Every structure is written in C-alpha cells, then in structure tokens.
Amino acid sequence: MYHCHACGGEIELIDKVKRADSCDHCGADLHCCKNCKFYDTYAHNGCRESSTLYEPDKVKANFCTYFVYKEGAVEKEDTAAPLSALEALFKKKK
C-alpha cells in the first residue's frame, strides 16, 4: 500500500507515478523526494541513491529517474519531544 507524504492518505497506483500526479486527498505532488524509497534526511543530498542530482525542494515534483515510490505507512516526524526539551533547557527561572 502506498501513502501520501503530506496527509498520509492511501494512494492507489495503477501505473508508475508521473511527474504531474498529485494526491487525491490533499493535492500534494506524488513524484517527489519525500515519497521516494531512497529519501533519507541524513544522506548526502537527502538521497541514498548516489548518482542523483540535488533537488532543493523535497516536496515538489521533480524529474528524478531513480524515483521509486516508498511502500508502507508514512512516518510522521515527532516534533513534540524536541520542542519540550528545548523549552525545558531555556525555561525562565521565576
């Protein structure tokens, strides 16, 4: 099963994802880095495929020929834990 990186909605693919394809639920581009199985924020250029060109905007449609749609549920970033740690660190003393 495939999911949209933006809303997590299920995507039914009949054929390969084309550059102009968008999510039926939220309208986000589907042929983008965040939906690719090679996307990795810790890798060089954000991609585990070493021969790709740099794509500055990871959520916009691109022409990458190495694109392979990532299977499985979308992993949402947990922003609450780092934010609470920062608040505790910079908490004002009363």
C-alpha positions as CSV (number, residue, x, y, z in Angstrom):
1,M,0.0,0.0,0.0
2,Y,1.2,3.5,-0.8
3,H,0.6,6.7,1.2
4,C,1.0,10.4,0.6
5,H,3.9,12.0,2.4
6,A,1.8,15.1,3.2
7,C,-1.5,13.8,4.5
8,G,-0.9,10.1,4.9
9,G,-3.8,9.2,2.7
10,E,-3.8,5.9,0.8
11,I,-2.7,6.2,-2.8
12,E,-3.9,3.6,-5.4
13,L,-1.4,3.2,-8.2
14,I,-2.4,1.7,-11.4
15,D,0.8,2.6,-13.3
16,K,4.1,4.3,-12.5
17,V,3.9,7.7,-10.8
18,K,4.2,10.5,-13.3
19,R,5.7,13.9,-12.6
20,A,2.3,15.7,-12.7
21,D,0.5,13.2,-10.5
22,S,-0.9,14.5,-7.2
23,C,-2.6,13.2,-4.1
24,D,-6.4,12.8,-4.5
25,H,-6.8,13.7,-0.8
26,C,-4.7,16.9,-0.4
27,G,-3.3,17.7,-3.8
28,A,0.4,17.3,-2.9
29,D,2.9,16.2,-5.6
30,L,3.5,12.5,-5.6
31,H,6.7,12.3,-7.7
32,C,8.8,14.0,-5.1
33,C,11.7,13.1,-2.8
34,K,9.6,12.6,0.3
35,N,7.6,9.8,-1.4
36,C,10.7,8.0,-2.7
37,K,12.2,4.9,-1.1
38,F,15.7,6.5,-1.5
39,Y,14.8,9.6,0.5
40,D,17.0,9.9,3.6
41,T,17.4,13.2,5.5
42,Y,20.8,12.0,6.8
43,A,22.3,11.0,3.3
44,H,24.2,13.3,1.0
45,N,21.7,15.5,-0.9
46,G,18.9,13.8,1.1
47,C,19.1,10.7,-1.1
48,R,20.6,7.2,-0.7
49,E,21.0,6.9,-4.5
50,S,24.5,8.3,-5.1
51,S,24.1,9.3,-8.7
52,T,21.0,11.6,-8.4
53,L,21.1,15.3,-8.9
54,Y,20.4,17.6,-6.0
55,E,16.8,18.5,-5.5
56,P,16.5,21.5,-3.2
57,D,12.7,21.2,-2.6
58,K,11.9,17.7,-1.3
59,V,8.1,18.1,-1.5
60,K,7.8,19.4,-5.1
61,A,7.5,17.3,-8.2
62,N,10.8,16.6,-9.9
63,F,12.3,14.7,-12.9
64,C,14.4,12.2,-11.0
65,T,14.8,9.0,-13.0
66,Y,15.7,7.0,-9.9
67,F,12.3,7.6,-8.2
68,V,10.7,4.5,-6.7
69,Y,7.5,5.0,-4.7
70,K,8.0,4.2,-1.0
71,E,5.7,1.4,0.3
72,G,4.1,1.4,3.7
73,A,2.7,4.0,6.1
74,V,4.1,7.5,6.4
75,E,6.3,8.1,9.4
76,K,5.3,11.5,10.8
77,E,8.1,13.5,12.5
78,D,7.7,13.8,16.2
79,T,8.2,17.5,16.9
80,A,6.7,17.5,20.5
81,A,9.7,15.8,22.2
82,P,12.5,18.0,20.8
83,L,10.3,21.1,21.4
84,S,9.7,20.2,25.0
85,A,13.4,19.5,25.6
86,L,14.3,23.0,24.2
87,E,11.6,24.6,26.4
88,A,13.0,22.9,29.5
89,L,16.5,23.9,28.5
90,F,15.6,27.6,28.1
91,K,12.9,27.8,30.7
92,K,13.0,31.1,32.6
93,K,13.5,30.9,36.4
94,K,10.9,32.6,38.5
